[in-house]
Every structure is written in C-alpha cells, then in structure tokens.
Amino acid sequence: MQISLEDVQNETDSYQFFLDSLKAKDTLRKYKSSLGHFLNAIPTSVFLETEKAKSSDVSTLAKLFVNLARKDPELAKKIITAYVKQMRKLVEEDKMSANTLPNYVKPIKAFLEINGVAIHWKSVYKLYPRASPEADDRAYTREEIQRMLEVCNDVTDKVIVLMSSSGGFRVESWNFFKWKDVVFFKNSDGSFKGAALLVYRGDPEHYWTFITPESCKMLELYKELWKSQTGKYPMPDDPLLKITKQRKIIRLEAPGVKRRLDKIVRKIGLRTSLPNGKRRYEVQLSHGFRKYFNTMMRRAGVNFLDKEDMMGHSVGLERHYERYSEEDFERFSEYQKAIPYLTISNEERLRLKNNQLEDEKSTLERINDEKTKLIEEYQKLEARTRRLEKIHSK
C-alpha cells in the first residue's frame, strides 16, 4: 500500500476529522450538539468570510473557526472565553449547574486539538464557577425499584431495571452490550450463581462488572421472548436488547432505554413536574441505579478498590483480560457479598437467605462429621496406645 501525493495535498475536512475521532455513539451525539451550539453563538462579523459564516451549516462554521484559530489562536481563545462567560451567567442565574458547564467546553477543546490548534486552556478553566461539592440527587430505594418492576410493561423493561440496578453501569453501555458480553456462572444444581458482564466492548475504557442471579433469570426469560419474535435464540454477536415486536434485529440503544425508564418512573410518581426553581429531579433517571449499586456495595462491605473497578473507575487496578470461566474473575467473590443487597424481589432475597442458611447448615454438619471422625480416630489411637502399654509392662 502506498499513500498518493493527492491524498497528502487534499484539504482535510476539519469537522469530519473531529467526528471520526469520536468512537462512542453517545459521546458523538453530545459533542456534535455542544460544538454546534458554540459555533452558532459566534458573531459572523468575526470571520473574514462573512457570507459563508451566515450559513447555519455546522460543517462550514467549523471549517471557518478552525482556520481562524490557526491564524490567530489568541482571538480564538478570546471567543471561547466570551462563550464561557455567557455560560457562567446561566450558572449565576441558577439556570445551569456549575458541574455542567465544563461539558460544553470539552467538545471545543477536542475539536481544536484533533485539528492541531493549541490554546492556553488553563486560563479558560480559571473562568469556571466553583463546582458543587456533590450532587444533591439521591439513589433509588429498593422499594422504588420494586414498584418499577410491578408497573413494567414487559420482560424488556424488567431486564433494563434489574441489570441497571445490579450491574451499576452507565446508561450509554446499552449501545455496546452483546450477548457474548454476559458470562453466566451456575451452581451444581444448574441454578444461577450470577454472571460477569463486559462493559464497553471494543473501547479502551472497557471493564468487567457483575449481575445478580435475579437478573440472570430475567435474561433467560428475555431469550424466550426473543425467540418468539425472531424464530431463533440470539447469537453471541447480537445486541443484548433489541427493539421489540420486530423480526428484524435492531439494537435498543440508550435513548430508547431512557424513554422506557422515563415511562416507568412516571408511573410510580417519581417524575412529576419540577417545582419552581428546581432544575433536577430528586433521582436522576438512569444514574439513580448506579448510585443504588454504589450504596449497596458499600453496605455489603465490598472492598473499595474492587467496587471502584466494577463501576469502571480508574483507580490503578489491573484490568481483566477477556476470560470466560468463573475462576478467572477474582472479584466475583467480593460481588457475591452484595448479591443479597442488590436483589430486588423480597421472595428472591428470602430464597437467597434460605440457601445461605442451608449452606451454613451443611457446612456445620460437615464440620461436626469431621469432628466426630477425629474423635473416633483419637479414641482408636488412645485404645491402641493403652494396649501397647500393657504389652510392654508385662
């Protein structure tokens, strides 16, 4: 293969170059929207090619801005600074969270960096308002999640609720999941012990988490639903969730999952109209499950570093390779501590408790049997010793 001179000399489409650099679909959607918002906020009089700048076409505006930034980086920084100041006013007027503002600047930085434009970003960051120390939203409660399951329309909804609450992953993960990303673990009687779940397959930030036996059972029911709709069971490379009632397999992505969740939480009364002055709901639609996962893991006494690893947080831990037997997932034993806390159904939790008691009873019986055998062995040894002493004393 050889690169042609024409390829080298052709002008690169700066906007398309930026889009091609974004691998995750959700990031692509958010960054396109935020960059477009910024570019349309720039006065057309700033650009030399004013007529072109009157176009609302984002690709054209992107090309004009990157050309301006290459010629005059200081002017580009002043434009970004003015934009940040306008956004800061929204924060001061309580129309935007201080934690949200940086999300509008990240796409601008990514766009300029991928096109080789250097800006002194530290001076821009100094304009940010002080971020809130912590978000004021809370996790869902188990009782709320139980009510969600009661009002779910179908198995698909239940899979979403149970996997989200027991896996702790971000909602964007639904854009990646395939059936081969779920590795089931079973007991000797064939019942589910749990499962490993690969998050963000193919992405540099991929990691492993786990789901509960309760979630595994619901996934098995979902397989049957899948077969009834398509005529066959899902293949390893099929998306984990598909748009229902269609024979053709089309992935149910994060936006569709969010719409389903929104209907569910509204049914149980968690999403009514926001009170005056409030920008956020008490529980965030999808993040409430992630907070529930985090809370339950802490209550179960799961090792902090293992918990962070299962949530995809970078804490300097060694990442798992793609291994497919229970013994290879060292952190599953830690996750098992939290299974009773992460299980939603009261009946399922009672079953787990009974199984635990049975296991403890079996363990106790085994210990007692071993103790009895040791006593018998000791008594035999003692009797033999006495016989030998009698023989030697004669």
C-alpha positions as CSV (number, residue, x, y, z in Angstrom):
1,M,0.0,0.0,0.0
2,Q,1.3,3.5,-0.9
3,I,0.0,6.9,0.1
4,S,-0.6,9.1,-3.0
5,L,0.6,12.7,-3.3
6,E,-3.0,13.7,-4.0
7,D,-4.1,12.3,-0.6
8,V,-1.4,14.3,1.2
9,Q,-2.3,17.5,-0.6
10,N,-6.1,17.2,-0.3
11,E,-7.5,19.5,2.3
12,T,-8.8,17.7,5.4
13,D,-12.4,18.3,6.4
14,S,-11.8,19.6,9.9
15,Y,-15.3,18.8,11.1
16,Q,-15.4,15.3,9.7
17,F,-12.0,14.7,11.2
18,F,-13.4,15.6,14.6
19,L,-16.4,13.4,14.1
20,D,-14.3,10.4,13.1
21,S,-12.2,10.7,16.2
22,L,-15.3,10.1,18.4
23,K,-15.8,6.4,18.9
24,A,-18.7,6.2,21.4
25,K,-22.1,7.0,19.8
26,D,-23.4,8.8,22.9
27,T,-20.2,11.0,23.0
28,L,-20.6,11.7,19.3
29,R,-24.2,12.8,19.8
30,K,-23.4,15.1,22.8
31,Y,-20.2,16.6,21.3
32,K,-21.9,17.3,17.9
33,S,-24.7,19.1,19.7
34,S,-22.5,21.2,22.1
35,L,-20.0,22.1,19.3
36,G,-22.9,23.3,17.1
37,H,-24.2,25.4,20.0
38,F,-20.9,27.1,20.4
39,L,-20.3,27.7,16.6
40,N,-23.7,29.2,16.1
41,A,-23.1,31.6,19.1
42,I,-20.0,33.2,17.3
43,P,-20.8,36.5,15.7
44,T,-20.5,36.2,11.9
45,S,-18.6,39.5,11.8
46,V,-15.6,37.7,13.4
47,F,-14.9,35.7,10.3
48,L,-13.3,37.1,7.2
49,E,-15.6,35.1,5.0
50,T,-18.8,36.7,6.4
51,E,-21.2,35.4,3.8
52,K,-20.1,31.8,4.4
53,A,-20.5,32.4,8.2
54,K,-24.1,33.4,7.7
55,S,-24.8,29.7,6.9
56,S,-26.0,27.7,9.9
57,D,-24.3,24.6,8.5
58,V,-22.1,23.4,11.3
59,S,-19.5,21.9,9.0
60,T,-19.0,25.3,7.3
61,L,-18.8,27.1,10.6
62,A,-16.3,24.5,11.9
63,K,-14.0,25.0,9.0
64,L,-14.1,28.8,9.3
65,F,-13.4,28.7,13.1
66,V,-10.5,26.3,12.8
67,N,-9.0,28.4,10.0
68,L,-9.4,31.5,12.2
69,A,-7.9,29.6,15.2
70,R,-4.8,28.5,13.2
71,K,-4.2,32.1,12.0
72,D,-4.9,33.8,15.3
73,P,-5.0,31.4,18.4
74,E,-5.3,34.4,20.7
75,L,-8.5,35.6,19.0
76,A,-9.9,32.0,19.2
77,K,-9.2,31.9,22.9
78,K,-11.0,35.3,23.4
79,I,-14.0,33.8,21.6
80,I,-14.0,30.8,23.8
81,T,-13.5,33.0,26.9
82,A,-16.5,35.1,25.9
83,Y,-18.6,32.0,25.4
84,V,-17.6,30.6,28.9
85,K,-18.5,34.0,30.5
86,Q,-22.0,33.8,28.9
87,M,-22.4,30.2,30.2
88,R,-21.3,31.3,33.6
89,K,-24.1,33.9,33.7
90,L,-26.5,31.0,33.3
91,V,-25.0,29.3,36.4
92,E,-25.3,32.6,38.4
93,E,-28.9,32.8,37.3
94,D,-29.4,29.2,38.5
95,K,-30.3,28.1,35.0
96,M,-27.4,25.7,34.8
97,S,-25.3,23.6,37.2
98,A,-21.7,24.6,37.7
99,N,-20.9,21.0,37.2
100,T,-22.5,21.0,33.7
101,L,-20.6,24.0,32.2
102,P,-17.3,22.1,31.5
103,N,-19.3,19.6,29.4
104,Y,-19.9,22.5,26.9
105,V,-16.2,23.3,26.6
106,K,-14.8,19.7,26.3
107,P,-16.1,19.4,22.7
108,I,-14.5,22.7,21.7
109,K,-11.2,21.6,23.1
110,A,-11.4,18.1,21.4
111,F,-12.3,19.8,18.1
112,L,-9.3,22.1,18.2
113,E,-6.8,19.5,19.5
114,I,-7.7,17.0,16.8
115,N,-7.1,19.7,14.2
116,G,-3.7,20.7,15.7
117,V,-4.7,24.0,17.2
118,A,-3.1,24.8,20.6
119,I,-4.9,27.0,23.0
120,H,-3.9,28.0,26.6
121,W,-6.7,26.2,28.3
122,K,-5.7,26.8,31.9
123,S,-6.7,30.5,31.5
124,V,-10.1,29.3,30.2
125,Y,-10.6,26.9,33.1
126,K,-9.9,29.7,35.6
127,L,-13.2,31.3,34.5
128,Y,-15.2,28.2,35.6
129,P,-17.6,28.8,38.6
130,R,-16.9,26.8,41.7
131,A,-18.3,23.4,41.1
132,S,-20.8,21.9,43.6
133,P,-19.0,19.7,46.1
134,E,-21.5,16.9,45.5
135,A,-24.8,16.4,43.6
136,D,-28.0,16.8,45.5
137,D,-29.7,13.9,43.8
138,R,-30.1,10.5,45.6
139,A,-30.2,6.8,44.7
140,Y,-33.4,4.9,44.1
141,T,-34.5,2.9,47.1
142,R,-35.2,-0.9,46.9
143,E,-38.9,-0.2,47.4
144,E,-39.0,2.2,44.5
145,I,-37.3,-0.3,42.2
146,Q,-39.8,-3.0,43.4
147,R,-42.6,-0.7,42.4
148,M,-40.9,-0.2,39.0
149,L,-40.9,-3.9,38.4
150,E,-44.6,-4.0,39.3
151,V,-45.5,-1.5,36.6
152,C,-43.2,-2.7,33.9
153,N,-45.0,-3.4,30.6
154,D,-42.9,-6.4,29.5
155,V,-39.8,-8.5,30.1
156,T,-37.6,-6.0,28.3
157,D,-38.4,-3.3,30.9
158,K,-37.6,-5.7,33.7
159,V,-34.3,-6.7,32.2
160,I,-33.4,-3.0,32.0
161,V,-34.3,-2.3,35.6
162,L,-32.7,-5.4,37.1
163,M,-29.5,-5.2,35.1
164,S,-29.1,-1.5,35.7
165,S,-29.5,-1.8,39.5
166,S,-27.4,-4.9,39.9
167,G,-24.6,-4.0,37.4
168,G,-24.1,-0.3,38.2
169,F,-23.1,0.6,34.6
170,R,-23.8,3.9,32.8
171,V,-26.8,4.0,30.5
172,E,-24.6,4.6,27.5
173,S,-23.4,0.9,28.0
174,W,-26.6,-0.3,26.3
175,N,-25.0,1.0,23.0
176,F,-22.3,-1.7,23.3
177,F,-23.7,-4.8,25.0
178,K,-23.8,-8.1,23.0
179,W,-24.9,-11.5,24.2
180,K,-21.3,-12.7,24.3
181,D,-20.6,-10.0,26.9
182,V,-22.6,-11.9,29.5
183,V,-20.8,-14.9,31.1
184,F,-23.1,-16.9,33.3
185,F,-22.0,-18.7,36.4
186,K,-24.1,-21.7,37.7
187,N,-24.4,-23.8,40.8
188,S,-24.1,-27.6,40.7
189,D,-27.9,-27.9,40.5
190,G,-28.0,-25.7,37.4
191,S,-29.3,-22.6,39.2
192,F,-27.7,-19.2,38.5
193,K,-24.9,-18.0,40.8
194,G,-24.6,-14.7,38.9
195,A,-22.9,-13.5,35.8
196,A,-19.9,-11.4,34.6
197,L,-20.7,-8.5,32.3
198,L,-18.3,-6.8,29.9
199,V,-19.0,-3.1,29.7
200,Y,-17.9,-1.0,26.6
201,R,-16.6,-3.9,24.5
202,G,-14.0,-2.6,21.9
203,D,-13.5,0.6,23.8
204,P,-10.2,1.4,25.6
205,E,-12.3,2.1,28.7
206,H,-13.9,-1.4,28.8
207,Y,-14.2,-3.2,32.2
208,W,-16.0,-6.1,33.9
209,T,-18.8,-5.9,36.3
210,F,-21.4,-8.5,37.5
211,I,-25.1,-9.0,37.7
212,T,-27.3,-10.9,40.2
213,P,-28.9,-14.4,39.8
214,E,-32.2,-12.5,39.7
215,S,-31.1,-10.6,36.6
216,C,-29.8,-13.8,35.0
217,K,-33.3,-15.4,35.4
218,M,-34.9,-12.4,33.7
219,L,-32.4,-12.5,30.8
220,E,-33.3,-16.2,30.3
221,L,-37.0,-15.2,30.0
222,Y,-36.0,-12.5,27.6
223,K,-34.2,-15.1,25.4
224,E,-37.6,-16.9,25.1
225,L,-39.3,-13.6,24.2
226,W,-36.5,-13.0,21.6
227,K,-37.1,-16.5,20.1
228,S,-40.9,-15.9,19.9
229,Q,-40.3,-12.7,17.9
230,T,-37.5,-13.8,15.6
231,G,-37.9,-17.6,15.4
232,K,-34.5,-18.3,16.9
233,Y,-32.4,-17.6,20.0
234,P,-30.0,-14.7,20.0
235,M,-26.5,-15.2,18.6
236,P,-23.3,-14.2,20.6
237,D,-22.8,-11.1,18.4
238,D,-26.4,-10.0,18.5
239,P,-27.2,-6.8,20.6
240,L,-28.3,-7.7,24.1
241,L,-31.5,-5.8,23.7
242,K,-33.5,-5.3,20.5
243,I,-36.4,-3.1,19.5
244,T,-39.4,-5.3,20.4
245,K,-42.1,-6.7,18.2
246,Q,-39.9,-6.7,15.1
247,R,-38.5,-9.8,13.5
248,K,-35.5,-7.8,12.2
249,I,-32.9,-7.4,14.9
250,I,-32.3,-3.7,15.6
251,R,-30.4,-2.7,18.8
252,L,-32.4,-0.9,21.5
253,E,-29.9,1.9,22.3
254,A,-29.5,4.2,25.2
255,P,-32.1,6.8,24.1
256,G,-34.7,4.1,23.7
257,V,-33.8,2.7,27.2
258,K,-34.1,6.2,28.7
259,R,-37.6,6.6,27.1
260,R,-38.7,3.3,28.6
261,L,-37.3,4.2,32.1
262,D,-39.0,7.6,31.9
263,K,-42.4,5.9,31.4
264,I,-41.7,3.5,34.3
265,V,-40.7,6.2,36.9
266,R,-43.5,8.4,35.9
267,K,-46.0,5.5,36.5
268,I,-44.7,5.3,40.1
269,G,-44.9,9.0,40.6
270,L,-41.2,9.9,40.7
271,R,-41.3,12.2,37.7
272,T,-44.0,14.8,38.0
273,S,-43.5,18.4,37.0
274,L,-40.4,20.1,38.5
275,P,-41.1,22.6,41.3
276,N,-40.3,26.2,40.6
277,G,-36.6,26.9,40.9
278,K,-35.6,23.2,40.6
279,R,-33.5,22.1,37.6
280,R,-33.0,18.5,38.5
281,Y,-35.3,15.7,39.7
282,E,-34.6,14.2,43.1
283,V,-33.4,11.0,41.5
284,Q,-31.7,11.0,38.1
285,L,-33.4,8.8,35.6
286,S,-30.5,6.3,34.9
287,H,-27.8,7.5,37.3
288,G,-30.1,6.6,40.3
289,F,-29.5,2.9,39.6
290,R,-25.7,3.5,39.6
291,K,-26.0,5.3,42.9
292,Y,-28.1,2.4,44.3
293,F,-25.4,-0.1,43.2
294,N,-22.7,2.0,44.8
295,T,-24.7,2.3,48.1
296,M,-25.5,-1.4,48.3
297,M,-21.9,-2.4,47.6
298,R,-20.7,-0.2,50.4
299,R,-23.3,-1.6,52.8
300,A,-22.2,-5.1,51.9
301,G,-18.7,-4.3,52.9
302,V,-17.3,-4.9,49.4
303,N,-13.6,-4.0,49.1
304,F,-13.4,-0.3,48.0
305,L,-10.9,-0.9,45.1
306,D,-13.0,-3.9,43.8
307,K,-16.1,-1.8,43.9
308,E,-14.5,1.0,42.0
309,D,-13.2,-1.4,39.4
310,M,-16.8,-2.8,39.0
311,M,-18.0,0.7,38.4
312,G,-15.4,1.4,35.7
313,H,-13.5,4.0,37.8
314,S,-9.8,4.2,37.1
315,V,-8.0,3.5,40.4
316,G,-4.8,1.9,39.2
317,L,-6.2,-1.6,39.3
318,E,-5.1,-4.3,36.9
319,R,-7.7,-4.8,34.2
320,H,-9.1,-8.2,33.5
321,Y,-8.5,-9.9,30.1
322,E,-11.5,-11.3,28.3
323,R,-11.6,-14.6,30.2
324,Y,-14.6,-16.9,30.4
325,S,-14.7,-19.1,33.5
326,E,-15.8,-18.1,37.0
327,E,-12.4,-18.8,38.5
328,D,-10.8,-16.1,36.3
329,F,-13.0,-13.4,37.7
330,E,-11.2,-12.9,41.1
331,R,-13.6,-10.1,42.1
332,F,-16.8,-12.1,41.8
333,S,-16.3,-13.4,45.4
334,E,-16.4,-9.8,46.5
335,Y,-19.5,-9.1,44.4
336,Q,-21.2,-12.1,46.0
337,K,-21.2,-10.3,49.3
338,A,-23.5,-7.7,47.8
339,I,-25.9,-10.0,46.0
340,P,-28.5,-10.1,48.9
341,Y,-28.3,-6.3,49.0
342,L,-28.7,-5.9,45.2
343,T,-31.5,-8.4,44.8
344,I,-34.8,-6.6,44.4
345,S,-37.6,-9.2,44.9
346,N,-38.4,-10.0,48.5
347,E,-39.1,-13.6,47.5
348,E,-35.7,-13.9,45.8
349,R,-34.0,-12.4,48.8
350,L,-35.7,-14.8,51.1
351,R,-34.7,-17.7,48.8
352,L,-31.1,-16.5,48.9
353,K,-31.3,-16.3,52.7
354,N,-32.7,-19.8,52.9
355,N,-29.9,-21.1,50.6
356,Q,-27.3,-19.3,52.7
357,L,-28.8,-20.9,55.9
358,E,-28.8,-24.3,54.1
359,D,-25.2,-23.8,53.1
360,E,-24.3,-22.8,56.7
361,K,-26.1,-25.8,58.0
362,S,-24.3,-28.1,55.5
363,T,-21.0,-26.6,56.5
364,L,-21.8,-27.0,60.2
365,E,-22.8,-30.7,59.6
366,R,-19.6,-31.3,57.6
367,I,-17.6,-29.8,60.5
368,N,-19.4,-31.9,63.0
369,D,-18.9,-35.0,60.9
370,E,-15.2,-34.3,60.7
371,K,-15.1,-33.6,64.4
372,T,-16.8,-36.9,65.1
373,K,-14.3,-38.7,62.9
374,L,-11.4,-37.1,64.6
375,I,-12.8,-38.1,68.0
376,E,-13.2,-41.7,66.8
377,E,-9.7,-41.7,65.4
378,Y,-8.4,-40.3,68.6
379,Q,-10.3,-42.9,70.7
380,K,-8.9,-45.7,68.5
381,L,-5.4,-44.3,68.8
382,E,-5.8,-44.0,72.6
383,A,-7.1,-47.6,72.9
384,R,-4.2,-48.9,70.8
385,T,-1.7,-46.9,73.0
386,R,-3.2,-48.5,76.1
387,R,-2.9,-52.0,74.7
388,L,0.7,-51.4,73.7
389,E,1.5,-50.1,77.2
390,K,0.0,-53.3,78.8
391,I,2.1,-55.4,76.5
392,H,5.3,-53.5,77.3
393,S,4.6,-53.6,81.1
394,K,4.4,-57.4,81.2
